[in-house]
């Protein structure tokens, strides 16, 4: 039992702290696409709503106290989700942080108020409440605003980690109110208040550090992606340079061959020479232009490999739609799928069956990528989910993991036509412009 127990935080004080925390994160994470008018209306209506809710649950029995707290968190989530235009994941992440801040500000303000002014609350207490909450909120806003200036949608793991931190913080900070017979509980009223404020502060610091680490990790990933993109662009330059060199070396040979074709009188021989001419220039039509430099390199490289193995690659790709996919993930999804389609088709004995269809286009807010190829007579496919890896150590897992990072889905299997098809469906971000598809073949 708590000795010299101090009065608990008034319900209206808690409601004001929760509303202030929601306002803090609305301002900290505000984006140009968020409706200012809607935000003002939501925040104006939510203040009396939160106050009324806190007063109402104050009359509930102590056995329903935890249910009332869950309801308060749900109400804060609704305020943030309605005030900001964002995903459910973003709103959940913000409410986790706002709840910890609300607990910290309410506990700190009440502890200071009881120490300096005593209790119960008076008219001076209201002034003290407004000044203390405003000062604490302004300080936290200064800390949080730079970390939310750039919109970064948190991952599911980040949201889950933040929720776990908030839950542990809340449980430990209120443990003394439930039982004093634990090694982590306080027994004196002032001690209990101090423990609650200190633990809430530690929870906020941990969430702050989590956000900092997450931003640094994303910055490092973006830097690595930029470097990889530069390397891919340089590789594309080298590929084009090699093509130009080859064309220059073959230029004189082609001129002589064309002259011989013109001078040939026999129609059958002329047709043979024309076919020979067509075969000699076919390799130089294998340079793809899709609107995405990374995909250009991938398709150009695979087209060259197909020509060497007498495989027909039919490609239609809107590369501009893949601007939101990182270089590493694009190589994993498109490059790996084509590599193992090549591996499977190369084993087919009949040259007429050696073909690969690569189709990537936008459909109703999604990017759909399909890679189709014939199946060998034994039914073996390059993407079979086997316990042991295939020739190149490939399984469908890496493609599925890369697609999952964008909320995408992967399906693979044989069709009634006797072919194997891999489908990758990625949702398009709102920022991707809906431009017409660019075809390559």
Secondary structure, DSSP 8 states (H G I E B T S, - for coil): --BT------HHHHHHHHHHHHHHHHHHT--TTS-HHHHHHHHHHHHHHHHHHHHHHTTS-GGGHHHHHHHHHHHHHHHHHHHS---HHHHHHHHHHHHHHHHHHHHHHHHHHHHHH-SS--HHHHHHHHHHHHHHHHHHHHHHHHHHSS-----HHHHHHHHHHHHHHHHHHTHHHH-S-STT---BHHHHHHHHHHHHHHHHHHHHHHHHHHHHHHHHHHHHHHHHHHHHHHHHHHHHHHHHHHHHHHHHHHHHHHHHHHH---HHHHHHHHHHHHHHHHGGG-----S-HHHHHHHHHHHHHHHHTT-EEEEEE-GGGGTTS-HHHHIIIIIHHHHHHHHHHHT-S-GGG-EEEEEEEEETTEEEEEEEEE--TT---TT---SS--TTS--THHHHHHHHTTT-EEEEEE-TTSEEEEEEEEE--TTS---------
